[in-house]
Amino acid sequence: MNINKVYNRLSLFSLHLPPSISPPQFLSASLHRFTSFRTRGRLRTPASSGGGTNTRAAMASARFHHLVPLNAAAAAATAECDAGAGGNGSVSSTDEDEENLALGSAYRLPPPEIRDIVDAPPLPALSFSPQRDKILFLKRRALPPLTELSKPEEKLAGIRIDGKCNTRSRMSFYTGIAIHQLMPDGTLGPEKEVYGFPDGAKLNFVSWSPNGKHLSFSVRVDEEDNNGGKLRLWVADVETGQARPLFQSPDIHLNAVFDNFVWVDDSTLLVCTISLSRGDPPKKPLVPFGPKVQSNEQKNVVQVRTFQDLLKDDYDADLFDYYATTQLVLASLDGTIKEIGSPAVYTSVDPSPDQKYLLISSIHRPYSFIVPCGRFPKKVDLWTSEGNFVRELCDLPLAEDIPIAFNSVRKGMRSINWRADKPSTLYWVETQDGGDAKVEVSPRDIVYMQPAEPLDGEQKAILHKLDLRYGGISWCDDSLALVYESWYKTRRTRTWVISPGSEDASPRILFDRSSEDVYSDPGSPMSRRTTVGTYVIAKIKKENDEGTYILLNGSGATPEGNIPFLDLFDINTSNKERIWESDKEKYYETVVALMSDQSEGDLYLNQLKILTSKESKTENTQYYIQSWPDKKACQITDFPHPYPQLASLQKEMIRYERKDGVQLTATLYLPPCYDPSKDGPLPCLVWSYPGEFKSKDAAGQVRGSPNEFAGIGPTSALLWLARRFAILSGPTIPIIGEGNEEANDRYVEQLVGSAEAAVEEVIRRGVAHPNKIAVGGHSYGAFMTANLLAHAPHLFCCGIARSGAYNRTLTPFGFQNEDRTLWEAADTYVEMSPFMAANKIKRPVLLIHGEEDNNPGTLTMQSDRFFNALKGHGALCRLVILPFESHGYVARESIMHVLWETDRWLQKYCVSNTSDVNENLDKCKDDAKKEVPDLESKAVPASGGGCPEHEGLHPRARASLCMLLTSEE
């Protein structure tokens, strides 16, 4: 696999470079699972959130029968916003016309000060050549129009497919590619545009050839004919910038539902195509052949989370086969093409490092109606690079019965990959506990290794045995590899040093620590590119020193905030020398990638060259090449400030304490030129997301840096700095469960205690008006918001809850980091559900949800039913359902309307603070004090961190340059 391949499905700025190789981390719930790496280093991203079927437009019009045409709505909203933009642009409660419009369903625009930030041109993504001598600037557009989301898509087997393009739906894209030479002095040469593709083309999957002389990428052009919108594979000459279609025939199109294409060598690509013999899609029968029947007469125990977009019947299964079936084609730059293998639902294709073999994964029937395609029967075969079958590695059965306990896995061979340091050696892992994390057994996992074509009688070799759950391997050579294992319930993570080529060398533990203890994180080994395009641990040599050194790249968490570092680490003695560290006073710097890995063999310290990033509170991220021995840094980018109107915003990382002694942190943002002594307290918006921990000490550790640049996304709470709000961003809401106790058993108690401490702190500082503090969150943050309005009404004047789940009984087989079932923890499920406390919510609450939310647990029905429960008790509430939107909101019309709704809510119920919102304040305070127990009187118990379950066909990344900051349940 080629790590420089860019799989662009989301609009985030990222550097597409080989990351440091890191041990498995328990990612917080706000960090999504969007990148994964396979052995040859191709950057892959799973499908973006999507939604809808061919009937979505009818459904939307049924729900929104007053919806005006988009253009008319946008024009009307623009006129209304621009006409009433005087002062702070707030909605006046006495403005009858504005109030009447607010009750309608037309799309609206937020005030100009917010709109201008959201509409700022996006920065390009970057991609370095394999030889590190050239850099691509991948140009992007701003937010897509709603018309793109409204296109028909098929919801099949847990994924969403754009049938017209035969790819995942809702892919973002690049609009252009510019090539710059990286000069010897570190500066950039003049821009060279890639040209030749049609005007208005949408570019995806940008990939370098192994020798860096060519680029490959897909091109799609929206047209009305039958082939309009389908993806074609193009290649470009890097020296000239000229691009051309790889296939002469206009009838050969990519099938990008799963994999798409990969460079096999410098001049040949293996391409997933739509079979030329494929006909029209199957037609849905007007009358079904029979009822839909599911049976469990064998009394199997099958517990699954609330997966969405599953197959519903045999017609769906046929349609899934139709779109997902691929014909593999070998295509050379000289125009030679060759079909290999029979058409099948191929999910990944991975050439061996020596280019002699292909590792081919596919899925096949029988399919399932209760789990997504990642659990369908899976077959892994070995072929020659010419497409000849060599042997079957495994054929795994349907996996409907994977237990819901964290660290439970599929039975049989998994994580099958090529060794990055060998020509064609396979390795994989097999569970010894039947895949059930609740089974006690030693070892729990065994890692095996075997040549692609073993000699007669040659058996698989045991590489390593693990008592925790396998988390990956970082390869170096026969003398060194690092094996990672971890266990969610205890947060334990271990790193082993092994010698893959020596049976005599005993494995030893290098690091044994808690994944929650960020202060003890030693960092991750940096990788270097080999001549065959794989990535291995970089060994470093010092002059006149025979030691074996590697580079550990760490975030450097400290009580004062993160201070990233680069350590020279002796793998034999564990001695380390800090050779680089971020500035502590003004800037936040990180090591992004190793740049001095063009030649074979060990790297010498005095010839080291790294790519670093540098930013501050008010200066956006720029990139530098830093070279040893003098560590001279040369700036290679000069990106403009994305929102100069907020360039002088004020940012401070604050610390405070919960009543039970747990240390808490938050980032406090204040508007430019604000002076609390002169201007007095501001309205304040608190935006957060709870997290689970196993210890008080870990929960109280500081994460992040006070010097990081304030990135403002299109729906960020920081947008309200432009409306003169104080923003308390990410106040830690630790739900702690120590020992064998479960954190969620005291969820409400700890939630309220954390919120009280945060509110008291901003009031103490004099920056927030006590009666003008609003709370909000997305997904699990929305769940938090609803619970705080129910159980801590004395703290907040109103709330904004986006895409949340409010009734935990609708997710009976676990949610977020809870892996007990409803029947095992019924009281906890009920007590955590704000739906059950709807009668207690007296504060105004704005609910927003995508109509096509496909995130497990956060069905749109959750907001529908919660709104009805609130309305049934006379609560002041509003529900906004966004047509065609999924868990995260994408279209410009949707995002602008969300911002308008949020701003209207804040202006009316926070800034204005109307009397009917405050009349029961004292009573609410008294009730809350009676209801919430004193945290000081109890020891803090149970549960903690980890990532919500998401199904996919590729392993989760241990490290990525592109961490997608989306709150998901």
SENUBA-125017 format. One record per residue (C-alpha): x, y, z. Coordinates in steps of 0.25 Angstrom, whole numbers, padded with zeros to 4 digits. Example, Ala and Ser with C-alpha at 12.3 -4.5 7.8 and 13.67 -1.06 7.14 Angstrom:
<sites>
      c1      c2      c3
    0049   -0018    0031
    0055   -0004    0029
</sites>
This chain:
<sites>
      c1      c2      c3
    0000    0000    0000
    0004    0014   -0003
    0004    0023    0009
    0004    0036    0000
   -0010    0032   -0005
   -0020    0042   -0001
   -0034    0037    0001
   -0042    0050    0002
   -0056    0049    0008
   -0056    0060    0018
   -0053    0075    0018
   -0041    0075    0028
   -0028    0081    0026
   -0017    0070    0027
   -0003    0067    0023
   -0003    0054    0016
    0010    0048    0021
    0015    0036    0028
    0012    0037    0043
    0020    0033    0054
    0017    0019    0058
    0009    0019    0070
    0004    0008    0080
   -0011    0006    0081
   -0019    0018    0088
   -0032    0018    0094
   -0037    0030    0086
   -0047    0039    0092
   -0061    0039    0087
   -0059    0052    0080
   -0048    0046    0071
   -0054    0038    0060
   -0049    0025    0053
   -0047    0031    0040
   -0032    0027    0036
   -0026    0014    0035
   -0012    0009    0030
   -0009   -0004    0024
    0005   -0009    0022
    0010   -0001    0010
    0006    0012    0016
   -0006    0016    0007
   -0015    0026    0015
   -0029    0021    0015
   -0042    0028    0020
   -0055    0021    0022
   -0068    0026    0017
   -0073    0040    0021
   -0086    0041    0028
   -0097    0040    0018
   -0112    0038    0018
   -0124    0036    0009
   -0130    0027   -0001
   -0137    0029   -0014
   -0149    0033   -0006
   -0143    0043    0003
   -0148    0055   -0005
   -0162    0050   -0003
   -0160    0048    0012
   -0154    0062    0013
   -0165    0069    0006
   -0175    0061    0015
   -0168    0066    0028
   -0166    0080    0022
   -0178    0083    0014
   -0175    0098    0016
   -0161    0097    0011
   -0159    0108    0000
   -0149    0105   -0012
   -0135    0106   -0008
   -0131    0118   -0016
   -0143    0126   -0012
   -0141    0122    0003
   -0126    0126    0002
   -0129    0139   -0005
   -0140    0143    0005
   -0131    0139    0016
   -0120    0147    0011
   -0129    0159    0009
   -0135    0158    0023
   -0121    0156    0029
   -0114    0168    0022
   -0126    0177    0025
   -0126    0174    0039
   -0111    0173    0042
   -0111    0186    0050
   -0105    0185    0064
   -0102    0171    0068
   -0112    0165    0059
   -0120    0159    0070
   -0135    0154    0068
   -0144    0164    0075
   -0155    0157    0083
   -0164    0169    0079
   -0161    0168    0064
   -0174    0161    0059
   -0169    0158    0045
   -0156    0152    0050
   -0163    0143    0059
   -0173    0139    0049
   -0161    0135    0040
   -0155    0127    0051
   -0167    0118    0051
   -0166    0115    0037
   -0157    0105    0030
   -0149    0114    0020
   -0134    0113    0021
   -0128    0125    0028
   -0114    0131    0029
   -0107    0135    0042
   -0102    0149    0044
   -0091    0154    0035
   -0080    0153    0046
   -0082    0138    0047
   -0085    0136    0032
   -0072    0142    0027
   -0064    0133    0036
   -0071    0120    0031
   -0070    0125    0017
   -0055    0127    0017
   -0047    0120    0006
   -0042    0106    0011
   -0027    0104    0012
   -0021    0093    0003
   -0017    0079    0007
   -0002    0076    0006
    0004    0063    0001
    0019    0061   -0001
    0026    0052   -0011
    0032    0039   -0007
    0046    0045   -0009
    0042    0057   -0001
    0046    0066   -0013
    0032    0071   -0017
    0020    0075   -0010
    0005    0076   -0015
   -0004    0087   -0011
   -0018    0080   -0012
   -0028    0091   -0014
   -0042    0090   -0008
   -0055    0097   -0009
   -0064    0103    0002
   -0077    0096    0007
   -0085    0088   -0003
   -0099    0092   -0007
   -0111    0084   -0002
   -0113    0079   -0016
   -0101    0070   -0015
   -0107    0063   -0002
   -0121    0062   -0008
   -0115    0053   -0019
   -0121    0038   -0018
   -0113    0029   -0010
   -0114    0014   -0006
   -0114    0010    0009
   -0108   -0004    0008
   -0101   -0013    0018
   -0097   -0001    0027
   -0091    0008    0016
   -0097    0018    0007
   -0095    0017   -0008
   -0096    0028   -0019
   -0101    0019   -0030
   -0099    0029   -0041
   -0084    0030   -0037
   -0083    0016   -0032
   -0075    0021   -0020
   -0078    0024   -0005
   -0088    0036   -0005
   -0085    0050   -0001
   -0070    0050   -0004
   -0063    0063   -0003
   -0053    0066   -0014
   -0041    0074   -0019
   -0043    0084   -0029
   -0029    0085   -0034
   -0014    0080   -0032
   -0002    0089   -0031
    0012    0084   -0031
    0024    0091   -0024
    0038    0087   -0024
    0044    0086   -0010
    0058    0094   -0012
    0071    0089   -0005
    0070    0102    0004
    0056    0098    0008
    0048    0108    0000
    0038    0105   -0010
    0039    0106   -0025
    0029    0112   -0034
    0015    0106   -0035
    0012    0096   -0046
   -0003    0093   -0048
   -0007    0079   -0052
   -0015    0081   -0065
   -0023    0074   -0076
   -0035    0069   -0068
   -0049    0075   -0071
   -0053    0089   -0065
   -0061    0086   -0052
   -0055    0072   -0050
   -0056    0067   -0036
   -0043    0060   -0032
   -0041    0049   -0022
   -0031    0038   -0017
   -0019    0046   -0021
   -0007    0036   -0021
    0008    0037   -0024
    0015    0026   -0032
    0026    0019   -0024
    0037    0026   -0032
    0030    0040   -0030
    0029    0042   -0045
    0014    0041   -0047
    0001    0044   -0040
   -0012    0036   -0041
   -0025    0041   -0037
   -0040    0039   -0040
   -0048    0050   -0048
   -0063    0051   -0048
   -0071    0061   -0056
   -0086    0063   -0054
   -0093    0060   -0067
   -0107    0055   -0070
   -0104    0043   -0078
   -0103    0029   -0072
   -0088    0030   -0070
   -0089    0044   -0064
   -0083    0045   -0051
   -0076    0032   -0051
   -0061    0032   -0047
   -0050    0031   -0057
   -0035    0028   -0054
   -0025    0039   -0059
   -0010    0040   -0058
   -0001    0052   -0058
    0013    0054   -0062
    0019    0061   -0050
    0030    0068   -0058
    0021    0074   -0068
    0008    0074   -0060
    0000    0069   -0072
   -0011    0059   -0068
   -0018    0049   -0077
   -0028    0037   -0075
   -0021    0024   -0072
   -0031    0016   -0080
   -0033    0020   -0095
   -0047    0014   -0094
   -0058    0024   -0088
   -0066    0012   -0083
   -0056    0007   -0072
   -0060    0013   -0059
   -0055    0012   -0045
   -0063    0004   -0035
   -0060    0011   -0022
   -0070    0006   -0012
   -0058   -0001   -0005
   -0044    0000   -0010
   -0041    0007   -0023
   -0027    0006   -0028
   -0013    0004   -0024
    0001    0005   -0030
    0007   -0009   -0032
    0020   -0003   -0037
    0025    0009   -0044
    0017    0008   -0056
    0006   -0002   -0053
   -0007    0000   -0045
   -0017   -0010   -0040
   -0031   -0004   -0042
   -0044   -0007   -0037
   -0054   -0005   -0048
   -0069   -0007   -0051
   -0070   -0020   -0060
   -0073   -0016   -0074
   -0083   -0027   -0075
   -0091   -0021   -0063
   -0106   -0018   -0067
   -0116   -0009   -0061
   -0119   -0009   -0046
   -0128   -0020   -0041
   -0143   -0015   -0040
   -0150   -0015   -0027
   -0162   -0025   -0028
   -0175   -0018   -0027
   -0181   -0030   -0019
   -0171   -0037   -0009
   -0168   -0052   -0011
   -0172   -0054    0003
   -0171   -0048    0017
   -0158   -0044    0024
   -0154   -0055    0034
   -0143   -0055    0044
   -0141   -0067    0053
   -0133   -0071    0065
   -0138   -0085    0067
   -0124   -0090    0070
   -0125   -0081    0083
   -0112   -0074    0079
   -0108   -0062    0088
   -0107   -0050    0078
   -0105   -0036    0084
   -0103   -0025    0074
   -0103   -0010    0075
   -0113   -0001    0068
   -0106   -0001    0054
   -0113    0006    0043
   -0114    0005    0028
   -0114   -0010    0029
   -0119   -0019    0018
   -0134   -0021    0019
   -0138   -0032    0009
   -0133   -0040   -0003
   -0135   -0028   -0012
   -0125   -0020   -0004
   -0115   -0032   -0004
   -0116   -0032   -0019
   -0114   -0017   -0020
   -0102   -0018   -0011
   -0096   -0028   -0020
   -0099   -0020   -0032
   -0092   -0007   -0027
   -0081   -0014   -0019
   -0076   -0025   -0029
   -0063   -0021   -0035
   -0055   -0026   -0047
   -0040   -0025   -0044
   -0031   -0019   -0055
   -0016   -0018   -0057
   -0013   -0005   -0065
    0000    0000   -0069
    0004    0014   -0073
    0006    0010   -0087
   -0008    0006   -0089
   -0007   -0009   -0087
   -0019   -0014   -0079
   -0022   -0028   -0073
   -0034   -0033   -0065
   -0030   -0042   -0054
   -0039   -0051   -0046
   -0054   -0052   -0046
   -0064   -0041   -0042
   -0066   -0041   -0027
   -0068   -0032   -0016
   -0054   -0029   -0013
   -0052   -0020   -0001
   -0036   -0018   -0001
   -0025   -0021   -0011
   -0010   -0020   -0005
    0002   -0023   -0013
    0014   -0029   -0006
    0026   -0020   -0004
    0034   -0028   -0014
    0022   -0026   -0024
    0021   -0041   -0027
    0008   -0044   -0019
   -0006   -0038   -0017
   -0013   -0040   -0004
   -0028   -0040   -0008
   -0039   -0038    0002
   -0054   -0040   -0002
   -0067   -0042    0005
   -0078   -0052    0000
   -0092   -0058    0004
   -0099   -0061    0013
   -0101   -0047    0016
   -0108   -0042    0029
   -0120   -0033    0032
   -0115   -0029    0046
   -0100   -0026    0045
   -0092   -0017    0034
   -0083   -0022    0023
   -0071   -0022    0032
   -0076   -0035    0038
   -0081   -0042    0026
   -0073   -0055    0022
   -0059   -0051    0018
   -0049   -0058    0009
   -0035   -0054    0008
   -0027   -0060   -0004
   -0012   -0059   -0009
   -0010   -0057   -0023
    0002   -0054   -0032
    0004   -0040   -0037
   -0001   -0045   -0050
   -0014   -0049   -0044
   -0012   -0064   -0043
   -0018   -0071   -0031
   -0007   -0076   -0021
   -0015   -0080   -0008
   -0026   -0077    0001
   -0022   -0071    0014
   -0036   -0072    0021
   -0051   -0072    0019
   -0057   -0066    0031
   -0072   -0069    0034
   -0083   -0058    0036
   -0080   -0051    0050
   -0093   -0047    0056
   -0089   -0052    0070
   -0077   -0044    0073
   -0080   -0040    0088
   -0083   -0025    0091
   -0072   -0025    0102
   -0060   -0016    0098
   -0048   -0023    0093
   -0057   -0034    0087
   -0053   -0038    0073
   -0056   -0047    0061
   -0052   -0062    0062
   -0041   -0067    0053
   -0030   -0060    0045
   -0030   -0045    0046
   -0021   -0033    0043
   -0014   -0040    0032
   -0003   -0032    0026
    0010   -0032    0019
    0023   -0030    0028
    0028   -0016    0024
    0042   -0020    0025
    0042   -0033    0017
    0039   -0036    0002
    0027   -0044    0004
    0024   -0049    0018
    0011   -0050    0024
    0007   -0048    0038
   -0007   -0048    0045
   -0013   -0051    0059
   -0023   -0061    0064
   -0031   -0060    0077
   -0030   -0071    0087
   -0042   -0066    0095
   -0053   -0069    0084
   -0053   -0054    0082
   -0060   -0052    0095
   -0053   -0041    0104
   -0061   -0047    0116
   -0054   -0061    0115
   -0041   -0062    0124
   -0030   -0069    0116
   -0015   -0068    0114
   -0010   -0065    0104
   -0022   -0057    0099
   -0016   -0054    0085
   -0005   -0061    0077
    0002   -0054    0065
    0007   -0063    0054
    0016   -0061    0042
    0018   -0069    0029
    0025   -0067    0015
    0015   -0064    0004
    0018   -0078   -0002
    0023   -0087    0009
    0032   -0099    0006
    0026   -0113    0007
    0022   -0116    0021
    0026   -0102    0026
    0016   -0098    0037
    0012   -0084    0042
    0022   -0079    0052
    0018   -0073    0065
    0023   -0058    0066
    0018   -0054    0079
    0008   -0058    0090
   -0001   -0047    0097
   -0009   -0047    0109
   -0016   -0034    0106
   -0023   -0031    0092
   -0013   -0029    0080
   -0012   -0015    0075
   -0002   -0015    0064
    0013   -0017    0060
    0023   -0006    0056
    0034   -0013    0048
    0048   -0010    0047
    0057   -0022    0043
    0060   -0036    0047
    0066   -0030    0060
    0055   -0021    0064
    0040   -0020    0064
    0030   -0014    0074
    0017   -0021    0077
    0006   -0014    0084
   -0005   -0019    0093
   -0016   -0013    0101
   -0028   -0015    0110
   -0040   -0006    0111
   -0046   -0009    0124
   -0032   -0006    0132
   -0027    0004    0122
   -0014   -0004    0122
   -0005   -0003    0109
    0008   -0010    0107
    0019   -0009    0097
    0028   -0022    0094
    0042   -0022    0088
    0044   -0034    0079
    0054   -0039    0070
    0046   -0046    0058
    0058   -0052    0052
    0064   -0059    0065
    0057   -0070    0072
    0067   -0069    0083
    0064   -0055    0087
    0054   -0053    0098
    0043   -0043    0096
    0043   -0032    0107
    0034   -0021    0111
    0038   -0007    0107
    0026    0001    0113
    0015   -0004    0122
    0006    0008    0126
   -0008    0013    0126
   -0014    0019    0113
   -0021    0029    0122
   -0008    0034    0128
   -0004    0044    0117
    0008    0050    0126
    0015    0036    0125
    0013    0035    0110
    0028    0032    0104
    0024    0036    0090
    0023    0028    0077
    0034    0023    0068
    0036    0030    0056
    0036    0023    0043
    0044    0024    0030
    0041    0020    0016
    0048    0009    0009
    0052    0008   -0005
    0040   -0001   -0008
    0030    0008   -0002
    0027    0002    0012
    0030    0009    0025
    0038    0004    0036
    0044    0009    0049
    0055    0018    0046
    0068    0014    0053
    0078    0026    0056
    0093    0025    0057
    0102    0035    0065
    0116    0037    0062
    0126    0028    0069
    0114    0021    0076
    0110    0006    0074
    0096    0008    0081
    0083    0005    0074
    0074    0017    0075
    0061    0021    0070
    0053    0034    0070
    0041    0035    0080
    0031    0046    0076
    0023    0050    0087
    0012    0060    0091
    0019    0064    0104
    0007    0065    0113
    0010    0073    0126
    0002    0080    0136
    0005    0093    0129
    0000    0087    0115
    0006    0079    0104
    0020    0082    0100
    0023    0072    0089
    0037    0066    0088
    0046    0057    0080
    0055    0048    0088
    0067    0040    0083
    0064    0026    0090
    0073    0015    0092
    0065    0002    0090
    0074   -0006    0098
    0077    0002    0111
    0064    0011    0110
    0073    0023    0112
    0068    0035    0105
    0073    0049    0100
    0063    0060    0097
    0068    0066    0083
    0056    0075    0080
    0045    0081    0088
    0034    0091    0085
    0035    0105    0090
    0028    0107    0103
    0025    0122    0104
    0017    0126    0092
    0017    0115    0081
    0012    0101    0080
    0021    0092    0071
    0020    0078    0067
    0028    0068    0059
    0020    0064    0047
    0029    0054    0039
    0043    0050    0036
    0049    0056    0023
    0063    0050    0022
    0059    0036    0019
    0062    0036    0004
    0074    0026    0005
    0075    0012    0010
    0082    0008    0023
    0082    0015    0036
    0081    0030    0037
    0091    0039    0044
    0087    0048    0055
    0095    0060    0049
    0088    0058    0036
    0074    0058    0042
    0063    0066    0035
    0049    0067    0040
    0036    0074    0036
    0030    0082    0048
    0018    0090    0050
    0017    0103    0057
    0005    0111    0063
    0001    0121    0074
   -0012    0126    0080
   -0013    0136    0069
   -0004    0131    0058
   -0010    0119    0049
   -0001    0107    0046
    0011    0108    0037
    0020    0097    0033
    0036    0097    0034
    0047    0088    0030
    0057    0087    0041
    0071    0081    0039
    0082    0076    0048
    0093    0078    0053
    0090    0093    0054
    0074    0091    0055
    0072    0102    0045
    0057    0103    0042
    0052    0108    0028
    0038    0112    0027
    0031    0105    0014
    0017    0110    0016
    0011    0124    0018
   -0004    0122    0019
   -0013    0134    0022
   -0020    0135    0035
   -0034    0129    0032
   -0042    0139    0040
   -0034    0151    0043
   -0046    0158    0050
   -0043    0148    0061
   -0028    0149    0060
   -0027    0156    0074
   -0036    0147    0082
   -0032    0143    0096
   -0030    0129    0100
   -0026    0123    0113
   -0025    0109    0118
   -0031    0109    0132
   -0031    0099    0144
   -0041    0098    0155
   -0046    0087    0164
   -0059    0078    0166
   -0065    0077    0180
   -0059    0063    0181
   -0045    0068    0179
   -0044    0064    0164
   -0035    0074    0156
   -0043    0080    0144
   -0038    0088    0132
   -0044    0096    0121
   -0041    0106    0110
   -0046    0119    0112
   -0048    0128    0100
   -0051    0143    0101
   -0054    0153    0089
   -0044    0162    0083
   -0042    0175    0092
   -0050    0170    0103
   -0047    0175    0117
   -0055    0169    0128
   -0052    0181    0137
   -0057    0191    0127
   -0068    0182    0120
   -0073    0174    0131
   -0078    0160    0130
   -0082    0154    0116
   -0092    0144    0112
   -0085    0130    0112
   -0087    0118    0104
   -0081    0105    0110
   -0079    0094    0100
   -0074    0080    0104
   -0074    0065    0103
   -0072    0056    0115
   -0061    0045    0116
   -0060    0033    0124
   -0047    0030    0133
   -0042    0019    0142
   -0035    0028    0152
   -0037    0042    0158
   -0022    0045    0155
   -0023    0042    0140
   -0036    0050    0139
   -0029    0062    0145
   -0018    0062    0135
   -0016    0074    0126
   -0018    0071    0111
   -0015    0081    0100
   -0007    0093    0100
   -0010    0108    0103
   -0002    0112    0091
   -0010    0104    0080
   -0017    0112    0069
   -0032    0113    0071
   -0037    0105    0059
   -0052    0109    0056
   -0060    0099    0049
   -0073    0102    0041
   -0082    0099    0054
   -0072    0102    0065
   -0076    0109    0077
   -0064    0118    0075
   -0072    0125    0065
   -0080    0133    0076
   -0067    0140    0079
   -0071    0149    0068
   -0084    0151    0075
   -0077    0156    0088
   -0079    0143    0096
   -0069    0137    0105
   -0067    0122    0101
   -0063    0111    0111
   -0059    0101    0101
   -0057    0086    0105
   -0058    0087    0120
   -0054    0073    0125
   -0066    0065    0129
   -0060    0053    0135
   -0069    0041    0138
   -0060    0033    0147
   -0061    0018    0151
   -0049    0013    0160
   -0046   -0002    0162
   -0058   -0011    0158
   -0068    0000    0159
   -0076    0005    0147
   -0075    0020    0144
   -0089    0021    0138
   -0095    0017    0151
   -0092    0031    0156
   -0093    0038    0143
   -0103    0049    0147
   -0096    0052    0160
   -0082    0054    0154
   -0088    0061    0142
   -0094    0072    0150
   -0082    0073    0159
   -0073    0076    0148
   -0083    0086    0142
   -0084    0093    0155
   -0069    0095    0156
   -0068    0100    0142
   -0079    0110    0144
   -0074    0115    0157
   -0060    0117    0151
   -0065    0126    0140
   -0074    0134    0149
   -0062    0135    0159
   -0054    0141    0148
   -0064    0151    0145
   -0065    0148    0130
   -0079    0141    0130
   -0092    0147    0135
   -0098    0137    0145
   -0112    0137    0138
   -0107    0137    0124
   -0099    0124    0123
   -0104    0114    0112
   -0099    0100    0110
   -0098    0092    0097
   -0092    0079    0091
   -0093    0070    0079
   -0096    0055    0080
   -0092    0050    0094
   -0090    0065    0097
   -0105    0067    0093
   -0108    0055    0103
   -0100    0063    0113
   -0107    0076    0110
   -0121    0070    0112
   -0117    0063    0125
   -0111    0076    0131
   -0124    0084    0127
   -0132    0073    0135
   -0123    0071    0147
   -0116    0085    0148
   -0125    0096    0144
   -0119    0105    0154
   -0107    0106    0145
   -0112    0109    0131
   -0122    0118    0125
   -0124    0110    0112
   -0118    0099    0104
   -0114    0094    0090
   -0114    0079    0087
   -0110    0074    0073
   -0111    0060    0068
   -0113    0054    0082
   -0119    0041    0088
   -0128    0043    0100
   -0134    0030    0103
   -0124    0019    0106
   -0134    0008    0106
   -0134    0010    0091
   -0120    0005    0091
   -0121   -0007    0099
   -0108   -0014    0096
   -0099   -0003    0100
   -0096    0011    0096
   -0084    0020    0096
   -0074    0013    0106
   -0085    0005    0113
   -0084   -0009    0110
   -0094   -0015    0120
   -0108   -0018    0114
   -0121   -0011    0118
   -0125   -0024    0126
   -0112   -0024    0133
   -0112   -0009    0137
   -0127   -0005    0136
   -0126    0006    0147
   -0114    0012    0140
   -0120    0013    0127
   -0133    0019    0132
   -0125    0029    0141
   -0116    0034    0130
   -0127    0036    0120
   -0132    0051    0120
   -0144    0046    0113
   -0149    0040    0126
   -0147    0053    0133
   -0154    0061    0122
   -0164    0066    0132
   -0152    0073    0140
   -0147    0081    0128
   -0152    0096    0130
   -0141    0103    0122
   -0142    0106    0107
   -0135    0095    0099
   -0132    0095    0084
   -0132    0081    0078
   -0125    0079    0064
   -0123    0066    0057
   -0120    0061    0043
   -0132    0054    0036
   -0122    0043    0031
   -0114    0041    0043
   -0107    0028    0042
   -0098    0028    0054
   -0101    0016    0063
   -0109    0020    0075
   -0114    0034    0070
   -0125    0031    0061
   -0133    0043    0057
   -0145    0037    0065
   -0138    0040    0078
   -0140    0055    0076
   -0154    0054    0071
   -0158    0046    0083
   -0151    0055    0093
   -0157    0067    0087
   -0171    0061    0088
   -0168    0057    0102
   -0163    0072    0105
   -0175    0078    0098
   -0185    0068    0106
   -0180    0075    0119
   -0181    0089    0114
   -0166    0091    0112
   -0160    0103    0104
   -0154    0095    0093
   -0151    0095    0078
   -0148    0083    0068
   -0140    0086    0055
   -0139    0074    0046
   -0129    0076    0035
   -0133    0069    0022
   -0123    0060    0015
   -0113    0062    0027
   -0106    0051    0034
   -0099    0051    0048
   -0090    0063    0044
   -0095    0074    0036
   -0089    0077    0022
   -0098    0085    0013
   -0096    0100    0013
   -0111    0103    0014
   -0112    0093    0026
   -0100    0099    0033
   -0104    0113    0032
   -0118    0110    0037
   -0112    0103    0049
   -0104    0115    0052
   -0116    0124    0050
   -0125    0115    0059
   -0113    0115    0070
   -0111    0130    0069
   -0126    0133    0070
   -0127    0123    0082
   -0115    0129    0089
   -0119    0144    0086
   -0134    0141    0091
   -0132    0132    0103
   -0118    0135    0108
   -0114    0150    0104
   -0128    0155    0106
   -0131    0146    0117
   -0146    0147    0117
   -0155    0147    0129
   -0162    0134    0127
   -0149    0127    0127
   -0144    0133    0140
   -0157    0133    0148
   -0155    0119    0155
   -0139    0121    0157
   -0139    0120    0172
   -0149    0108    0172
   -0140    0101    0162
   -0128    0104    0170
   -0135    0098    0182
   -0140    0086    0175
   -0126    0083    0169
   -0119    0084    0182
   -0129    0074    0188
   -0127    0064    0176
   -0112    0065    0174
   -0104    0058    0185
   -0091    0064    0190
   -0079    0058    0183
   -0070    0060    0195
   -0078    0050    0203
   -0076    0039    0193
   -0064    0032    0187
   -0063    0033    0172
   -0066    0020    0165
   -0066    0013    0151
   -0063    0012    0135
   -0055    0019    0125
   -0049    0023    0112
   -0049    0016    0099
   -0056    0018    0086
   -0070    0015    0082
   -0072    0003    0074
   -0072    0005    0059
   -0071   -0006    0048
   -0062   -0005    0036
   -0054   -0013    0027
   -0041   -0008    0030
   -0033   -0007    0043
   -0033    0005    0052
   -0021    0014    0051
   -0012    0015    0063
   -0007    0029    0058
   -0011    0039    0047
   -0008    0052    0042
   -0023    0055    0040
   -0030    0053    0053
   -0045    0056    0050
   -0051    0064    0061
   -0065    0060    0061
   -0073    0057    0073
   -0080    0043    0071
   -0086    0033    0080
</sites>
